[in-house]
Amino acid sequence: MTLRTIVATASRRPGCFGGVTSLLVASNMQPGTRRLAGITSLAFFVSACTTTSTTPSATSIETALDSQSDYIVNAEVRSRPIRLKVDPGAPFFVLLNDKVAKELRLVGTKAATLAVGPLRLKGSTRSEKFTIGGVTKSKPVMWVKGQSIAEADGVINPANLPSDRITLRLRESRPNEQQIRLKMRFDRQRGLYHEFDYGGQLIFTRFTLADELTTTTGAAASVIAKRRNGMWDGGPFVHPVRFGVPRPVRRMVLGETLSVNGFPLKDFAVRIQDDRGSYLLPEKEMPTEVDKDGIVVTGKNKRSYGAPHFWLMIGSDDLSRCSSISYDNNARQLLLSCSTTET
């Protein structure tokens, strides 16, 4: 059992287990790892508790996932079970693999586009009923040609889950961890993001477990580098930055640590050709295109960096300093429990 949903009701005495009813949602096991449900529920018990008011009708539901679950929840669409990976960097839509959408016989009602720098991924969208944790509700769903995620049928943002609070447990907690609370927005164009005010410039900030690297657009890197003494470390390379789309990036090391409301960053990969506009980066000679084999080609002829957009995507390498990531659906807040003094 890799998912435990806790429904907390008013209890006659405080504590984790008083007055708590547990709803267990079984996940599909891979071949060779199938176990008895009763054994598995004990093996993967999540020690998360919820607090409630004393009002008898008050309820609070928390879904907690750990690394052994690979952060996957079970859902049902059109009477078919599917597996969805939970990631705070996922888009507004529930993004399904193209093959799964075809098997479900989904028919798009509107066209949509996912932008990754100058590239555009054309997709189809519709509203579809999902049953997750016993709750059935219509959600926006999208699919593009190809496979969006290898280890599941699709990816879902925690803001699209029915629980009041969704917690991703990354590792055991450590002494002196800091609680970082961020106000979030969730909308159709940008998904789930924090508006990081950096000296008057808003940098839209996402958190994701789907990418190891922390990445920025060219414009965001430009304004950060000027105030934090950013310098290049190594040459450019190609990296899948979002939805598996490879883009040229280059590692930048900061002379002064950048604090995103208390979350420290010392380096990141800059998407050197994406969303830069006329913003300058530390070096004049930059790669200008990528050939069909994904090889970076340098030159001076092509200088189209698109309109400036200010994005920072904090990846799993930096998030490894945290023991958990929680999203509060009611307060629209992201809570990170992290060791901020680690190097």
Buried (B, 14 or more C-beta within 10 A) or exposed (E): BBBBBBBBBBBEEEEEEEBBEEEBBEBEEEEEEEEEEEEBBEEBBBEBBBEBEEEEEEBBBBBBBBEEBBBBBBBEBEEEEBBBBBBBBBBBBBBBBBEBBEBBEBEBEEEBEBBBBEEEBEBBBBEBEBBBBEEEEEBBBBBBEEEBBEEBBBBBBBBBBBBBBBBBBBEEEEEEBBEBBBEBEBEEEBBBBBEBEBEEBEBBBBBBBBBBBBBBBBBBBBBBBEEBEBBBEEEBBBBBBBBBBBBBBBBBBBEEEBBBEEBBBBBBBBBBBBBBBEBBBBEEEBBBBBEEEEEBEEEEEEEEBBEBBBBBBBBBEBBBBBBBBBBBBEEBBBBBBBBBEEE
